[in-house]
Amino acid sequence: MDYLKIEERLDRIERLLTNSKDVLTFEEACDYMGVSRSFLYKLTSRRQIPHSKPNGKMIFFEKKKINIWLLQNRRKSKAEMENEALQYSLKNRK
């Protein structure tokens, strides 16, 4: 078997294993979020992302809280904004 195929299969297996976990290590969180180590360190040091340091050194992340953090500051679509404007104008008709 080709080394490239083996590596692809291992990557796929690692992703599947990570998807089943509720708590991620620092490295797993970087991969899961698609960010660099330095960026994630900045976020944790500034306390901008929820994380835990149970022994004062290693950093862990709860996947559910990461998802909430990633999806914050949602932007409305153009259709949603147009619908809200229409509802507002119909409601405030005189």
C-alpha positions in Angstrom: 0.0 0.0 0.0 1.2 3.5 -0.8 2.5 5.6 2.1 0.3 8.5 1.0 -2.8 6.3 1.2 -1.8 5.0 4.6 -1.3 8.6 5.9 -4.7 9.7 4.5 -6.4 6.8 6.2 -4.7 7.6 9.5 -5.7 11.2 9.2 -9.3 10.2 8.6 -9.2 7.8 11.6 -7.8 10.6 13.8 -10.6 13.0 12.7 -13.2 10.4 13.5 -11.8 9.8 17.0 -11.6 13.5 17.7 -15.3 13.9 16.6 -16.4 11.4 19.2 -14.6 13.2 22.1 -16.2 15.8 24.4 -13.0 17.3 25.7 -10.1 18.2 23.5 -6.4 18.8 24.2 -4.7 21.9 23.0 -3.5 20.3 19.8 -6.8 18.7 19.1 -8.5 22.0 19.6 -6.2 23.7 17.1 -7.0 21.0 14.5 -10.7 21.1 15.3 -10.9 24.9 15.0 -8.4 25.2 12.1 -6.3 27.8 13.9 -2.6 28.0 14.6 -1.1 27.2 18.0 0.1 30.8 18.5 -3.4 32.1 17.8 -5.0 29.7 20.2 -2.4 30.6 22.9 -3.3 34.3 22.4 -7.0 33.5 22.9 -6.4 31.5 26.0 -3.9 34.0 27.6 -6.4 36.8 27.0 -9.2 34.6 28.3 -11.2 35.2 25.2 -12.1 31.5 24.7 -13.5 29.1 27.4 -10.8 26.6 28.5 -9.7 24.7 31.6 -6.3 24.2 33.2 -7.0 21.5 35.8 -3.3 21.1 36.9 -2.2 24.6 36.0 -0.3 23.6 33.0 -2.1 21.6 30.4 -5.0 23.3 28.6 -8.3 21.5 27.7 -11.4 22.6 25.8 -14.9 21.4 26.0 -16.1 20.9 22.4 -19.6 22.1 23.1 -18.2 25.4 24.4 -15.9 25.8 21.5 -18.8 25.4 19.1 -20.8 28.1 20.9 -17.7 30.4 20.9 -17.1 29.8 17.2 -20.7 30.6 16.3 -21.0 33.8 18.3 -21.6 37.2 16.6 -23.8 35.6 14.0 -24.5 37.8 10.9 -28.0 37.8 9.4 -28.5 37.0 5.8 -29.9 39.6 3.4 -33.2 37.7 3.2 -33.5 37.7 7.0 -32.8 41.5 7.2 -35.4 42.2 4.4 -38.0 40.0 6.2 -37.4 41.9 9.5 -37.7 45.3 7.7 -41.0 44.1 6.1 -42.3 42.9 9.4 -41.3 46.2 11.1 -43.0 48.3 8.4 -46.2 46.2 8.5 -46.3 46.4 12.3 -45.7 50.2 12.5 -48.1 51.2 9.7 -50.3 54.2 10.4 
